[in-house]
């Protein structure tokens, strides 16, 4: 049967009506959905604003840390809500407005309970974005640490071998070395010769600490001085110089080959910088003058010794021989590690009431003047310890961590001496600590530690008298007033002492041995910033 024309027109009309309805309804649905999403979008925007306010709080606190440190006003990290700073900081007790805003604020709480020992201060920062009754909060947990000698595999104040070794390392009288050589590159030497600054050449050539072909540095390297390079040493970490005077060559302003520049040499120099592309400038790091702060820490909650002292680490305990230390619970066998992680060996002059007969005391086959604060140490550490000495520290055997370094251990050792940290010239015979980590021969020292020498340097005791002994394996960090010296060379061949294999312990970038000394007036850096849950209670915002 055929449809009538009237019926076809009716069907078409119905279709048109449905189409119009759809066209009308679909935009209405889209508008409804968009309107429903507006509160969510606004909430996300306010959440981002609150996050920015929290980040402003982190920057504000780091700036205050820097101001107080660099201007030598004190340690700002000591202040918190119960110990307020001399200049009002409303963020500690209430809310500080973000600069330029009337609706954004930050509040922070300082956790400085472990800062003196760890070097790290924790900050809980809450940012607020206030908009009527709807206020968004975001909280960050930030940690800060001041610039540290621990950030570098090697730190040298001067790129110079200690002048006290001049007669052995350069056949130069010590008094001549002090008068002619004991300069950084940027210091005026008072003469009109070449170079116009720094150690006088060629007199001091043998005392310059050159980095040369065949040397590889597996970690960051820093010097307050100009770097002296020759050939193609390899740097697998960033390299920084704080030299106040540049080399005069725009392609490498912070390293120089003095042999080529001043002595008519023709070395082909192509040092390899695998991070950063070249030596980069960094503000200087100043060494403390002494380690007396550690004596106070040892006296307050650690172990304080007097005169020559021998320590053997036995995991979580230690064996201590210290003949001049009287009435101490820190002397004997199976002694627990110091409660606060610090031991200090002082000279008898510091003790006032204690004296000793003239002569020496034989400690672990090391003869030491009986009144001097010298520490002999070896063993395996399971824990965290800073061992410091008013005079010298002598490493008489392997120093290793239970767990062998970065993998599977939180053990850390710091060695800090006012004068020298040195490997014993009798190491091969005094080492009684097996190498459980690498199985190196017993005559190859294995040292897991962060080492700091304030007046002198890291060295091998009597290196000039020794035959070639082997290789020192250091896993940690090494910082000193002068460059380390472990042996003497004939050309590029070691004739006396030790070769070296030094590797940075990456944990030192965020961990510190207890109370490890920091640079004088150094800036702070943010170690980490993590979003966390908001605190359960916060001060009332100063807006309605």
HELIX and SHEET records of a PDB file:
HELIX    1   1 UNK A    5  UNK A   70  1                                  66    
HELIX    2   2 UNK A   76  UNK A   78  5                                   3    
HELIX    3   3 UNK A   90  UNK A   92  5                                   3    
HELIX    4   4 UNK A  115  UNK A  118  1                                   4    
HELIX    5   5 UNK A  149  UNK A  151  5                                   3    
HELIX    6   6 UNK A  163  UNK A  165  5                                   3    
HELIX    7   7 UNK A  166  UNK A  169  1                                   4    
HELIX    8   8 UNK A  174  UNK A  180  1                                   7    
HELIX    9   9 UNK A  205  UNK A  207  5                                   3    
HELIX   10  10 UNK A  258  UNK A  262  1                                   5    
HELIX   11  11 UNK A  292  UNK A  301  1                                  10    
HELIX   12  12 UNK A  348  UNK A  350  5                                   3    
HELIX   13  13 UNK A  427  UNK A  430  1                                   4    
HELIX   14  14 UNK A  463  UNK A  465  5                                   3    
HELIX   15  15 UNK A  506  UNK A  509  5                                   4    
SHEET    1   A 5 UNK A  96  UNK A  97  0                                        
SHEET    2   A 5 UNK A 104  UNK A 111 -1                                        
SHEET    3   A 5 UNK A 120  UNK A 131 -1                                        
SHEET    4   A 5 UNK A 134  UNK A 146 -1                                        
SHEET    5   A 5 UNK A 524  UNK A 532 -1                                        
SHEET    1   B10 UNK A 280  UNK A 281  0                                        
SHEET    2   B10 UNK A 239  UNK A 241  1                                        
SHEET    3   B10 UNK A 221  UNK A 223  1                                        
SHEET    4   B10 UNK A 154  UNK A 156  1                                        
SHEET    5   B10 UNK A 468  UNK A 480  1                                        
SHEET    6   B10 UNK A 446  UNK A 453  1                                        
SHEET    7   B10 UNK A 412  UNK A 417  1                                        
SHEET    8   B10 UNK A 384  UNK A 389  1                                        
SHEET    9   B10 UNK A 342  UNK A 346  1                                        
SHEET   10   B10 UNK A 303  UNK A 306  1                                        
SHEET    1   C 7 UNK A 280  UNK A 281  0                                        
SHEET    2   C 7 UNK A 239  UNK A 241  1                                        
SHEET    3   C 7 UNK A 221  UNK A 223  1                                        
SHEET    4   C 7 UNK A 154  UNK A 156  1                                        
SHEET    5   C 7 UNK A 468  UNK A 480  1                                        
SHEET    6   C 7 UNK A 493  UNK A 504  1                                        
SHEET    7   C 7 UNK A 487  UNK A 490 -1                                        
SHEET    1   D 3 UNK A 210  UNK A 212  0                                        
SHEET    2   D 3 UNK A 227  UNK A 230  1                                        
SHEET    3   D 3 UNK A 255  UNK A 256  1                                        
SHEET    1   E 3 UNK A 216  UNK A 217  0                                        
SHEET    2   E 3 UNK A 234  UNK A 235  1                                        
SHEET    3   E 3 UNK A 272  UNK A 273  1                                        
SHEET    1   F 7 UNK A 332  UNK A 336  0                                        
SHEET    2   F 7 UNK A 317  UNK A 321 -1                                        
SHEET    3   F 7 UNK A 309  UNK A 315 -1                                        
SHEET    4   F 7 UNK A 375  UNK A 381  1                                        
SHEET    5   F 7 UNK A 393  UNK A 401  1                                        
SHEET    6   F 7 UNK A 421  UNK A 423  1                                        
SHEET    7   F 7 UNK A 458  UNK A 460  1                                        
SHEET    1   G 2 UNK A 360  UNK A 363  0                                        
SHEET    2   G 2 UNK A 366  UNK A 369 -1                                        
END                                                                             
